[in-house]
Amino acid sequence: MNTPQSLVLSCAALFSPCLAWSSSDWPQFRGPDGDGISASKNIPLHWNATTSKAWSVEVPGSGWSSPVVADGKVYLTSAVPDGAGDISLNAICMDAGTGKLLWNTGVLHPEPGEAKAMHKKNTAASPSPIVAGGRLYVHFGHMGTAALDLAGKVIWTQTSLKYKPVHGTGGSPALVNGLLVFSGDGAAEPFVAALDAANGAVRWQTPRQTTAKKNFSFSTPQAITVKNQVQVISPGSGFVAAYNPLDGKEIWKVSYGEGYSVVPRPVYAHGLLFLSSGFDAAVLYAIRPEGAVGDATADHVAWTLKKGAPHTPSVVVVDDSLFCVSDAGIASCVDALTGEVRWSERLAGNFSASPVVAEGRIYFQNETGFTHVVKASKTFELLATNELGERTLASPAVTDGALFIRGETHLFKLVP
């Protein structure tokens, strides 16, 4: 087995903590930097169920993995019935220009019943894939992880990291220095683990030492760099922690009591980490990771916000403003440095998808497929409301000239 130092050297030519993607790509959950921000141009502002659609195509099976887009291709995962009462966990590739199905590969075939324990808002294919370095990485939580080439051929699978899920799976992996890092926060013995992206080997597995009564959570890790040190930030039940990607050792943690079922992906801006503490009563935290070691709860929390804090959607930060929407539809603009609320407005519907930002606009998409477009401003300005006509929980993907939205049965490409 490679030492941690040789692992980094061997993978440094392939990956870095902040991967360099084209600004018109959307290669992972929440985009190039995992923060919901796109530099793409000519993004649609208005649409409805019949106009502004370049195309809509039916997606085989079911899944709430968000679409990812790179080099003119769209990638998804889906749970497809196999005809015998079980499912095949598939990776799917479509042409971004036409919506044509290019390939649909059965990747994993879980044992009967392995995907049965499921929340009504979840599927067996909810984690989003990652496309990088000529490979597609797909993750299905306790059922396994895999890598494919971009022609749809499976390169490796990893199914040894088992845990008992609660409500299914949801958190996506993060690609950090040649490692796929993800959480295994199930009913008991939660952990964070890293796989070698080259071959799927388990490089490390770190138990979560939580005192929360409910262990299950679904968050996606985020890699940040603090004073030239890469840290992998992974929220779980009871606390958020920073892990060293070399060996998985915990660097620091901040506790938030009994918070569980944590979903939002952390965002890092202005030297602060922004994340939510989950159910039952969400609290939005701003944490200073610089200088944090061990239990940093007392000294490294810059501010907290309870009213309007999201349980499920992640936040976005534009300049010095943080924007968020609660699951019940309370949208807020908050001073990212102080936590002062600049505005708070109710949007129609319930929200699970994480908002995205493009061309100075924030796209808040609710669970019925209705999108509020709001100006990214310190004063509230509603620019447009758009109805897709199909239920959706997946977060949008943004590329030059288009939005891609996954509905319950279709993938939509929306254009100006």
N, C-alpha and C positions, 0 to 999 in steps of 0.2 A: 504493500500500500504506500502511496506517496505521502511524504510528510506534508504538513500544511504549507511550509515554505515552498517546496518544489511544486505543489499543486498550483499555487499562485503564479509561479514563474511559467509553468507549462500552459496556463490558460490566459496569461496576460495579453498575449497576441490576439486572442479571440474576443475577450470581453473586458469591460471595465465597469466600475460601479455605476457610472452614468453613460449608458450606451449611446453611441452616436448614430441616430437614425435621421432619415430625411424629414424635414418639417412637414411634408405632405403625407408621411406614414403615420399610422396609429397602431403600433406593433404589440401593445400589451394593454391590460386593463388600465384605463384612465390615461392612455396616450404615451408619448415618447418618454416623459419624465415621471409618469404615474401620478400626475397631479391634476389631471383634467384640463390642462391648458394646451391649446393648439395655435401654431403660428400660420395655419393654412388661411388661404384667402378665398373670396367669392363663395361664402357659405350661405345657403338659403336662409331667408328670414321668414318667408310665408310659405305655407303648404296646407293641403288638406288631403282627404282620402282619395281624391281623383286627380288633382293637379300637382305639379312640381315633382312628380315621381318619374325618375328616369326608368325605374323598373321595380317590380316587387315579385319575388319568387318564393314558392313554398319551400320550407326547410324540412328535410326528412326528420322524423322523430320529434323529440321535445328537448328543450334546454333553455336556460337563461344565461349561458355564457355570453358575454358581450363580444361583438364582432371585433376582430383586429384586421388591419389593412396594411399591406406592404407590397411595393413593386407591382401594383395593378391587380392584386389578388386579395380576396376577402376570406378569412379563416374563421371557422366556428367549431364548437363541439356539440354533440347531440346524443341523446339516448334513444336508440332505434329498436323497436320491437323486433325480435328475431323469428317470430312466427311460432315459437314453442312456449310462449308465456314468459320468456325471459328477455333481457335486453343486450344489445351490443353497444358499447361506448365508442362512438365514432368521431373522427376528425373529418371536417368537410372543407373543401376549397371551391370558391366560385370566382369567376372573372368579374373584377370590379366594374368593368365597362359595360358588360352586357347582362350580368347575373347568371350566366351559364354555369351549370355545375361541371366542374373540371374533374374532381374526384371525391369519393366518399369512402373512407377507409375504416373498417372495423378494427379498433385498436386493442380494446380490452373486453373480455367477456366474463363479467362477475358471476360468482356462484349464485344460484337461485336464492332469493331473499336478501342478498347483500345490499341491494338498493331500495329495500322496501320502506324503511323508516324514514318518512319524508314529510316535511312541513308542506302545507297546501300552497305556499308561495315558492317552494323549492323544486328542483329537479335533480336527476342523477348527473346532469351535465351543466352545473352552474358556474364552476370556476372558468375564468377566461384563459385562452391560450396565449403563448408568446411566440413571436416569429423573430428570429435573429440568427445571423451567421449561417444562412442557408438551411436552417432547421426550424421546425415547428415543435414546440413543447406543449403538451396537453396534460392536464391534471384532473383527476377525478376523486380527490380526497382519499378516504380509507380504501377505495377500490383500486388505486394505483396511479402511476405517472408514466409518461412515455415521451419519446422523441421520434419525429418522422423527418424524412427529407421533404423538400418542397414539391416532389412528385407524388407524395402520399405513401411512400414506403416506410414501414416501421423500422427504426434503427435499434431502439432498445425499449424495454418495459421494466418497470420496477413496481412490484406488488408486495414487498415484504413489510412495509410500514403500516401495520394494521392498528386500528383503534375502533372503539364502539361509538358510532356517530349518534348525535341527537339532532333530529330534524334534517338529516342528510348532510351534505357538504356544500361549501360556498366559497371559501377563501381561495384566491388565485395564488400561484407562486410568484416569486420575484427572482430575476436573474442577476446574480451578483458575483463578479470575479470568477466566472465559469462554474458557479454553483446555482442550482435551483433551490431556493429556500422557501419553506412553507410551514404552516402550523398544523398540528394534529390535535386540535382542542376538542376532544370528544367527551363522553360521559365521565371518564376517569383517566387518570395518569396523562394529562395533557403534555404536549411537547412541541418543540420547534426542531425541524430537521433540515439538512442540506444534502442534496444529491449532486454528484459530479455530472455536469451537463454533457460531458463527452460520452459517458457510458452508463449513467444511471446508478452507479455505486453510491451507497450511503457513506457520506464523509463524516457527518456528525449528527447526533441526536441529543438534544438538551431537554431534560424534564423541566416543566413549569412548577415552581414551588408556590402554589397559590393556596390561599385560605378561603377563597370564595366557595360558597356552598354548591354553586352550579358551575361546572368546569367547561361547558361547551361555548365556543366562540367561532367566528368565521372570517376573521380579518385577513387582509392581504398585507404582507410585509412591505416595508419601504426602506431602501438603502439611502443613507445620507453620509456626507463627509464632514467630520468635525475636527478641525485642526489637523488635517491630513490623515485622520483615522477614519476608515470606513466603518460605519455601524449599521447593523440591520435592525430596524425598529419593527417590533411585532407585538401588537396589543393582544391580550388574552383576557380571560376571566380574572377579575380582581386586580390586575396591574398591566402596565405596558413596560416592556423591557427593551434594552439595546443589547444586541449580541455581536460578538466578534466573528466576522465571517470566516476567519482562518480556522477556528476551532469550536465555535458555538458557545464560548463562555459568556456568561452574562456580564455586561459592563456596568449597567445601572438599571434601576427600575423606579417607577412611580406608581404607588398603589391608589386605587379608587374604590376600595371597599368591596361590595358585593356585585359590582357591575359584571354582567355576563352577556352571552350572545352578542359579543362585540363584532360589528360588521365593517364600519368605515375604514378605508385605507388612510394611514397618516399622511399629512402634507407638511413639508418643511419649507419655511420661508422666513426671512429676517432673523435667522438664528433661532427660530422657535419651531417646535413640533406642535401641530394641531391635530387633535384626535378626540373621539367621543368615547364615553365609558360604557355604552350599551344599556341593556335593560336592567332593572325596570324603569328607573328614572335616569335618563341620559344626562351627562354633564360634559360640556365641551371644555377640553383642557388645552392650554398653551404652556408648553414645557421648554425650558432652556437646557439643551443637552450638553452644552460646553461646560466642562469641568465636573460633570456629574459622574459619581462613582458610588457603587453600592446602592443603598436605599436613599433616593434623592427626593422623596416625597415632600419633606419639610422645606427644602431650600431651592428647588428648581422648578416649581410651578409658578409661572408668571401671572396667570389669571385663569379664572374659570367662568363659565356661563351656563346657566341652567335653562332659562326660558328659551324655547325654540331650538334646543340642541337636538341634532339628529340621532336616531337609533341606527338607521340603515344607510342613508346617503352620505358619501364623503363630502368634504368641504372643498372650496377653491379659494385661492388667494390671488388677487389682482392688485398690483402696487401695494398700498398699505391697507387694503380692505379685504376682509375675509367674508365670503358669501356662503350661506348654507341654507338648507331647507329641512325642516323637521318631517318626520314620517306623516304627520297630520297636515302638512302644507303651510307651516309658518316659515316664510322666507325672511332672512335677516342679512343685513350688512353690518359688520362689526369692525371696529378699529383693530387691526391685527396685533398692534403693539400693546394696546391697553385693555382690550375687551369691551370698550364702550360701544353700545349699540347705536348705530347711525340711523338705521330704519328697520322696521319689521312690518311685513305685510302678509296677509293670508292669500295663498294661491289655492285654486280649486283642486280638490282631489287628495289622494294619499300618494306618498312618494317612497320609492325604493331605489330607483336609478340615481346614480351620482351625477351632479350637474357638470357640464362642460362649458368652456369659454373659448370663443373665437371672435375675432374682429371687434373686440370690446363689448361683446354680448354674452350673457349667461343663458344657457338653455336648461331650464328646469322641466324635466319630463315626468309626468305622473303615471300611475299604474294603469290608467285606461288608454294611454297613448296620446294624451293631451299635453302639449308643450307650451309653457310660458317662456317667452324670450324677453329678458330684462336687461336694460343697459347696465354695464359694469360701472356703476357710479355711486357716489356717496349720497345721492338722493334717488329715491325710487322712481323709475320710469319704465312702464310696461310698453315694449315695442311691438309685440305681436302675440297672438294666441293661435295655435295650430292643432288640428285634430287629425290623428292618423287613422282612426277607425278600427284599431286593434289593440287589445291589452298588451302591455309590455312592462317588464321589470328590469330588462337589461339596459346598461348604460350605452349611450350613443358612441359611435366612432366618427371622427372628423378628419377629412382630407381636403386637399384643394378642390373646390368646386362641388363638394358633396357632404351630406350627412348619411351615415348608415345606421338604421335603427332595426333592431330585432324585435319582432312582435311574437305573439304566441304561436303563430303558424307560418309567418312569412318574414323574410328579410327585405327591407325597403331601402332603396337608394333615392335620396331626395336631392334635388338640384335647384339652383336659383330660377 
